[in-house]
Amino acid sequence: MKSPARGGFALGLIVGLLLGLGLALGVALYVTKVPIPFVDKLPQRTAEQDAAEAERNRNWDPNAPLAGKNPARPASVPGPSASGT
């Protein structure tokens, strides 16, 4: 005759969940303690570089390559009507 099983499904589920949570906690703590690469390796930007980039981006049209060779004319603004009303 076989010996009866001990623990069963519920005990295995609880032990598995606890091991998984423990492993996830360990990974989370490790990731938060590791220094972030490339943070201090980039040169710092000057105010002149920021101003030059802001000027470049001010008139930037992301759809310019879609316009083709003959760009569309801007729509004219309707003026006051000639009837004077």
Secondary structure, DSSP 8 states (H G I E B T S, - for coil): ------SHHHHHHHHHHHHHHHHHHHHHHHHHHS--TTTTTS----HHHHHHHHHHHHT--TTGGGS-SS-----------TT--
